[in-house]
Amino acid sequence: MSQVPHPRSTRTRDWEAAHLAVEKVYFPHELHAVSSPDLLALTMQSVDLGPVTIGRLNWGTDVSIACDYPGAYEINIPISGRLDSRSGSAITVSQPGQATVFTADRSSMITRWSGDCQVVGVKFEAEYLEREADRVQATPLRSRLVLPDQLDLGGPNERSWFTLVRALTAQLREPADLLSNPLVGPQLASAVTTAFILAVSPETIGTGLRPRMVKRVLDALHDDPAKNWTLADMAELGGSSVRRLQEGFAEHVGASPTATLRDIRLSRAHADLTSADNAANVSEVAARWGFPGASRFAAAYRKRYGVSPSQQLRM
């Protein structure tokens, strides 16, 4: 069953109510007043499209927010005012025409969200965004998703994505019939996500020239993914130490050798499960491609493709 979007609207001058409202829509966080706490006047409108949440909010006074962004990416786009943030040693200042990108599971600090700063906030579930990036980029391997700390919305792709997002936030001020339609939410989430991936266009890891060692091992994994490979086997084939092999894959593939092998196996299994000629059941497909058990195969498959192998067979 499609998930029904849930538009929300919040207006409050109470700090605790404001904190809980934003936390419920976005992330657990630490909220502090930077100045004039008596001027707090949170206004927030949002809609939950399942793996994507879109909202528009303003605090009415200067605040700071500390957050770990668990399991999701957040894109904050100032419509007015200024957003100052820090992640590690990187300091980002975004104003209208720019967007700050907060990476999933990375501690970041909004050091100052100015009182006049109205933000359009887009939250992507990490697994969904990463899986869609694989699909859009048509890569058989799960690549490390590397996003910039800031987006310039002046480019044609970035501007098109923001135009779509801003049009959806305009709907938040209207009767919610459209966004509440359960047939619309998944399509909107997919459109917003695909447009974002095309706008960001991160360089696909592993597209450059690879060392002979890495290429030799990659070719062997592709040729015989069902083999009971060990790291020692791979290192011996590549003529290197296990540590050097891991470093080479991290640099030139964007994943560990074992994660790469798992992704190759998943791609082969996916091709079987979606083939009209497939007559095998889930356990047979798992065994065919070297997965040690159907349950582990099912968990890995769902994580990458968003459905279980048995559901895939029924599609």
Buried (B, 14 or more C-beta within 10 A) or exposed (E): EEEBBBBBEBEBEEBEBBBBBBEEBBBEBEBEBBEEEEEBBBBBBBBBBBBBBBBBBBBBBBBBBBBBBEEBBBBBBBBEBBBBBBBEEEEBBBBBBBBBBBBBEEEBBBBBBBBBBBBBBBBBBBBBBBBBBBBBBEBBBBBEBEBBBBBEBEEEBBBBBBEBBBEBBEBBEEEBEBBBBEEBBBEBBBBBBBBBBBBBEBEBBBEEEBBEBBBBBBEBBBEEBEEEBEBEBBBBBBEBEBEBBBEBBBBBBBBBBBBBBBBBBBBBBBEBBEEEEEEBEBBEBBBBBBBEEBEEBBEBBBEBBBBBBEBBBEE
